[in-house]
């Protein structure tokens, strides 16, 4: 269950959590016509600090542009609104969910007729794939569902409706007894996990699929690439097939919610306990987000 916080920002006002309601004929509820972000604020000595807020809000606008949604606020206003909502919660650390959705007014597939609404909610959210997973690694399954082709649904956008694809994969993995699903693209190359980007370690170097393989432009992915670069570890974007995952020295996934989560098993092939590079990147990431270096 979501742990409620104090207030949710809705179109310019902070409203009490229980009053943050919408009409059942909200366009996005029927057609998945919204875009969103997932951000984290971390506890630091100076109070909560939002990690890469400007980058997340910039991606929200790019997602909206892809779907021709005009957000009726400036990025600066949403950055301020995010900070205001975090402050109002009184939480030392939280997950932040900005959502741009098409509201009540019209039905039918033309989204251009609907009003554009914005909400920002915050709540405490622990380890996305479990505390045990962060420490010891998770078990993953390559899904029989494929990640969508960019000319069908654009993986570059974080659109609400496109997460139906992730959910099909997630349910399949969970029902088969795994923690999380990995999706291949229509060509059979590794794209990403249901809610994370994926990395492998091979002979001391880090490899991740290119965005053209169907991965979201992950902000944590970008942080990992920078951390690895600072450590002098070679980082490459390369096409990966499923057996590259099975035979990797280490595998980890990353995302705002999942942070850096090691993968210990894929399709019943053992990768092993979290490896040295995964642990190093994890350690630096955890320090960086809390402003400790
Ligand atoms: N790929 C997908 C499909 C994805 O949803 C996420 C984030 C990422 C990669 C990593 O992106 P980034 O957070 O910028 O590093 N997934 C968000 C939603 C999770 C959810 O269940 O909701 C998140 O981590 O906030």
Boltz pocket constraint, residues with backbone or C-beta under 6 A from the ligand:
constraints:
  - pocket:
      binder: B
      contacts: [[A, 37], [A, 38], [A, 39], [A, 166], [A, 192], [A, 193], [A, 194], [A, 195], [A, 196], [A, 197], [A, 215], [A, 216], [A, 217], [A, 218], [A, 219], [A, 220], [A, 221], [A, 254], [A, 255], [A, 256], [A, 257], [A, 258]]
      max_distance: 6.0
